[in-house]
Amino acid sequence: MYKAPVDEISFTLKHVAGMAGALESGALGDLGEDLVDAILSEAGRFATEEVAPLGDVGDRQGSRLVDGKVETPDGWRDLYHNWIGGGWNGLTAPEEFGGQNLPHMLHVAAMEMWNAGSMAFALGPTLTMGAVEALEKHGSEALKATYLPKMVSGEWTGTMNLTEPHAGSDLGVLKTRAERRDDGSYRIFGQKIFITWGEHDFTDNIVHLVLARLPDAPAGTRGISLFLVPKFLVNADGSLGERNDLFCHSLEHKLGIHGSPTCTMIYGDGRFGAEKGAVGYLIGEENRGLACMFTMMNNARLAVGMQGVAIADAATQKAIAFAKERTQGKAPGWSGQGMSPIIEHPDVARMLLTMKALTQGSRAIAYACAHAVDMGHVEGDSAAYWQERSSLLTPIAKSFATDAGVDVASLGVQVHGGMGFIEETGAARYLRDARIAPIYEGTNGIQAIDLVTRKLPLSGGAHVRGFIAELREIASAVSASNREGFGQTAARLDAALDDLTDATEWLLAAVSAGQLSEALAGATAYQRLFGLALTGAYLAKGGLAEASDGKDEQRIALSRFAAENMLAETSALKDRVVTGADSLAAARAVLG
Ligand SMILES: Cc1cc2nc3c(=O)[nH]c(=O)nc-3n(C[C@H](O)[C@H](O)[C@H](O)COP(=O)(O)OP(=O)(O)OC[C@H]3O[C@@H](n4cnc5c(N)ncnc54)[C@H](O)[C@@H]3O)c2cc1C
C-alpha cells in the first residue's frame, strides 16, 4: 500500500527546488519551516490513511450513471467531505474567499500525495482549483462573491468544458453557441465531451466553466468566450434555485481512472428550465475566453505533471516491496539460503533504480517549476525572470513527469512478472491510470510545440541559455566536491548539457528562420532531452545537499546511477533533433 514519502518530498522542496532559500529570504511571507512540515505531514497522512485505501475500490467499481445521476464509488463521498473538512481545497486560494493563500510549492507536493493515493479521486479537486483560479482572475465581483467562497471551501465543485467531438487540441473550431439576453446573462447551447467530474454526487451544485462562441464572434481562437454555467442557478440570498438546462448524457468507458466520471455534457436542449438554453454568465470579456483559460493553464499543466510524479512514486514503492519478497533463481554472488529475492538480480535492480531516478527527477523538475511560479508572484525586479522560468519549465514538467509516470508504471508491471498483468496485484492499475496524463491538458506533443516555438525564444533565447549556465554550475560543484561516490557524474552531466546546448541553439536558429517543419520534427525528442538533463542536474544537486549534511550517500549513488546509465541517451536525442527532420520528411510517403 502507498505510503506518502513526506521526508523525501520535504527534502526535494527545500534543498533541490529552492524552497529553503525562498523561506529564508522572506519571499513566502511569514511561512516557516515548521508550518511547511506540519502541512506536508498531515497531507501525507491523509493520502496514506484515507485516500489510498479507497483507490482500488474506485478502480473496480468506477462511477456509474443511474437515471441521469452519477453514483461515485463506495466511500468516496465521505472521503471527499473529510478532505474538504481539512481545508485542503483552498490551500492556495485567496484568503478573501476563505482560502489559505499558501505557496504553490506546498500545493503541488500535497497534490502529489493525494494523486498517488488515487489519481481518479484527486483529479476532481484539480479541476475545481483550476476553475477557482480562472474565476478569481477574470470574473466580475458579483460572480466571485456568489461562487468563489463555496468553490474554495469545496461545498461546490468546478469543471472545465473545453473539448468537443471535433475540437480537442484545436479549440479554435469549437461550436458550442452562446446567445446574449437583455438581462446581461447568456444562454448556452451545445455538446461538450470528456468533461471530468461533470456530474457527481459529492456536492449540491457544480459550477461549469464553458467555452462557447457568440453569433457575431470572429472565426478561430479569437472568437471564443468563457462562461460560468451552474448546474443549479443561485438565488440572490445564496440558496440554490432552479435547475439549469444542462445534464450529463453519458459516461465514457475508459482504460483507467475509473472512479473519475468522464462526462458528455449537453447544454440547452430544453430538458430543464422555463426557457431553452443553459443560463451562463460571462467571465472576462467577450471573445477573450481562451486568454482567460490560458492564465490558469500553466498551473493546470503542472498539476497534471504531478499526477505523473504521483503514479511513478506509488508504482516504485509497490515494485520495490514486491522485489524484496519474491524469490527466483540465484543472483550472481547470492550467498543466502535458497533462491534470492529478485531485487538481488542486476536486471531487476536496474529497473527499480531507473524507476527511482525518473520519479525523483520528475518530482524535482515539477517542484522547481512550482518554485518559479511562487517567485513570479513576489513583487520586485526578479518577478519577470521567474515568470519566464515557470513558463519554460511548465511544458517540460508536464510532459517529462507524465511520460515518466507511464514508463515507471510499465517497469513496475515488468518487475512483478506475470503477477503484474493480473489486476489484483495493483501494478496494472497504475499503468492504466497513468496513460491519460500525457494526453489531457494539452497532449505532450502540444507541450513540445509550446516549448520549442514559444518558450525557447523567451528574451530572445537568453532565458534558456542562462538556465543551462545555472545547470552547468551544478556539474562544476559536483566536480569540486571531490566525492568519490559521484563517479563520472560531473563529466556525464556536462556532456548532457553540451547536447542540450547544441539542440537548443539549433532549434532557436530553425525557429527564427521560420523552418517550423524541421524544428517540430524533433520537438518531442528535445523535450525529453531537456527533462533528462534536468533529472541528472537535480539528482546531483540533491546529492550535493546530502554530502554537505554528512549523511549516508544514497542520493549521491542514485545521482551517479542516473548520470552513468541514463544520461547517455541525451546524445541520441540531440542527433534526432539536429539531423532527424530530413529522414522524417523523406519517409512521410510510407504512411500513405
Ligand atoms: C479521461 C479524460 C478526461 C478529460 N477531461 C477533460 C476535461 O475535464 N475538460 C475538457 O475540456 N477536456 C477534457 N479531456 C479532453 C482532453 O483534454 C483531450 O482529449 C486532449 O486535449 C486531446 O484532444 P483530442 O482528444 O481531441 O485529440 P486530438 O487533438 O485529435 O489529437 C490527436 C493526436 O494528434 C496530435 N495533434 C493534434 N494537433 C496537433 C498539432 N497541431 N501538432 C502536432 N500534433 C497534433 C495530438 O498530440 C495527438 O497525439 C479529457 C480527456 C480524457 C480522455
The ligand as an ORCA input file, in Angstrom:
! r2SCAN-3c Opt
* xyz 0 1
  C     -10.203     10.912    -19.229
  C     -10.226     12.242    -19.915
  C     -10.535     13.378    -19.186
  C     -10.597     14.616    -19.828
  N     -11.014     15.730    -19.118
  C     -11.310     16.868    -19.792
  C     -11.957     17.970    -19.140
  O     -12.241     17.931    -17.940
  N     -12.284     19.061    -19.881
  C     -12.003     19.147    -21.213
  O     -12.340     20.147    -21.818
  N     -11.376     18.133    -21.860
  C     -11.026     17.004    -21.182
  N     -10.430     15.956    -21.831
  C     -10.081     16.102    -23.238
  C      -8.578     16.201    -23.468
  O      -8.103     17.415    -22.989
  C      -8.348     15.989    -24.969
  O      -8.577     14.616    -25.224
  C      -6.948     16.407    -25.385
  O      -6.820     17.804    -25.339
  C      -6.608     15.944    -26.810
  O      -7.608     16.288    -27.717
  P      -8.225     15.188    -28.677
  O      -8.622     14.033    -27.838
  O      -9.276     15.817    -29.499
  O      -7.025     14.719    -29.563
  P      -6.530     15.435    -30.928
  O      -6.421     16.898    -30.720
  O      -7.366     14.961    -32.064
  O      -5.065     14.851    -31.047
  C      -4.780     13.555    -31.601
  C      -3.266     13.443    -31.794
  O      -2.822     14.439    -32.728
  C      -1.834     15.259    -32.155
  N      -2.022     16.638    -32.615
  C      -3.170     17.345    -32.652
  N      -2.933     18.591    -33.106
  C      -1.607     18.684    -33.349
  C      -0.739     19.709    -33.797
  N      -1.187     20.938    -34.069
  N       0.577     19.428    -33.903
  C       1.061     18.218    -33.586
  N       0.289     17.214    -33.159
  C      -1.027     17.433    -33.023
  C      -2.011     15.134    -30.650
  O      -0.813     15.412    -29.925
  C      -2.467     13.700    -30.513
  O      -1.370     12.852    -30.463
  C     -10.310     14.711    -21.211
  C      -9.969     13.562    -21.933
  C      -9.948     12.344    -21.315
  C      -9.672     11.121    -22.146
*
